[in-house]
Amino acid sequence: KGQNFKYIAKGRRGYNELAAGFLKGKMSYPSVIIMDADFGILQTFKGYRKADELLPIVKYLGEGLYTNLTWDEFIKDWEGE
């Protein structure tokens, strides 16, 4: 979208302006951001998540099921894959 993001050296770690922007300056490692095709943020997760915790979330958001199902409706029938 015509923006440039730089690495900002800060102490021993530093950070990227893109990550700081998505996380609204509240950096946390690890973080997962799930976005739609237009780069809109659908969901942000801070902290470690196991694969079995992420799988239903990624399916729900990644396949666009959130457009016509509530999370509660979706997860009620979730059996994993």
C-alpha positions as CSV (number, residue, x, y, z in Angstrom):
1,K,0.0,0.0,0.0
2,G,2.9,2.3,-0.7
3,Q,4.4,2.3,2.8
4,N,7.9,1.5,3.8
5,F,8.8,0.0,7.1
6,K,12.2,0.0,8.7
7,Y,14.1,-2.1,11.2
8,I,14.6,0.0,14.4
9,A,17.7,-0.9,16.3
10,K,16.9,-0.8,20.0
11,G,19.2,-2.4,22.5
12,R,20.1,-6.0,21.6
13,R,16.8,-6.8,19.9
14,G,15.3,-4.0,17.9
15,Y,12.0,-4.3,16.0
16,N,10.4,-3.8,12.7
17,E,8.0,-0.9,12.3
18,L,5.5,-3.1,10.5
19,A,5.2,-5.4,13.5
20,A,5.0,-2.5,15.9
21,G,2.2,-1.0,13.8
22,F,0.1,-4.2,13.7
23,L,0.6,-4.7,17.4
24,K,-0.1,-1.0,18.2
25,G,3.3,-0.7,19.8
26,K,2.6,-3.4,22.3
27,M,5.3,-5.9,21.2
28,S,5.0,-9.4,22.4
29,Y,7.0,-12.5,21.3
30,P,5.7,-14.6,19.8
31,S,2.7,-13.0,18.2
32,V,0.4,-14.2,15.4
33,I,-1.6,-11.9,13.2
34,I,-4.2,-13.3,10.9
35,M,-5.1,-11.0,8.0
36,D,-7.7,-11.0,5.2
37,A,-6.8,-10.6,1.5
38,D,-6.9,-6.8,1.8
39,F,-4.4,-6.9,4.7
40,G,-7.1,-6.1,7.3
41,I,-6.4,-7.7,10.7
42,L,-8.9,-10.4,11.5
43,Q,-7.3,-11.6,14.7
44,T,-4.2,-11.0,16.8
45,F,-2.8,-13.5,19.3
46,K,0.0,-12.8,21.7
47,G,2.0,-15.6,23.2
48,Y,2.6,-19.2,22.2
49,R,-0.2,-21.3,20.8
50,K,-0.1,-25.0,20.1
51,A,-1.0,-26.3,16.6
52,D,-4.3,-27.9,17.9
53,E,-5.3,-24.5,19.3
54,L,-4.5,-22.6,16.1
55,L,-6.0,-25.0,13.6
56,P,-9.7,-24.3,14.3
57,I,-9.0,-20.5,14.4
58,V,-7.1,-20.6,11.1
59,K,-9.9,-22.7,9.5
60,Y,-12.6,-20.4,10.8
61,L,-10.9,-17.2,9.7
62,G,-8.9,-18.5,6.7
63,E,-11.9,-20.1,4.9
64,G,-14.1,-17.1,5.6
65,L,-16.5,-19.0,7.8
66,Y,-16.8,-16.0,10.1
67,T,-18.9,-14.3,7.5
68,N,-21.9,-16.5,8.2
69,L,-21.2,-18.5,11.4
70,T,-20.5,-17.2,14.9
71,W,-17.4,-18.6,16.6
72,D,-19.7,-20.5,19.1
73,E,-21.6,-22.1,16.2
74,F,-18.4,-23.2,14.5
75,I,-16.6,-24.5,17.5
76,K,-19.6,-26.5,18.8
77,D,-19.3,-28.8,15.7
78,W,-15.5,-28.7,15.5
79,E,-13.9,-32.1,15.6
80,G,-10.5,-31.3,14.2
81,E,-9.0,-32.5,11.0
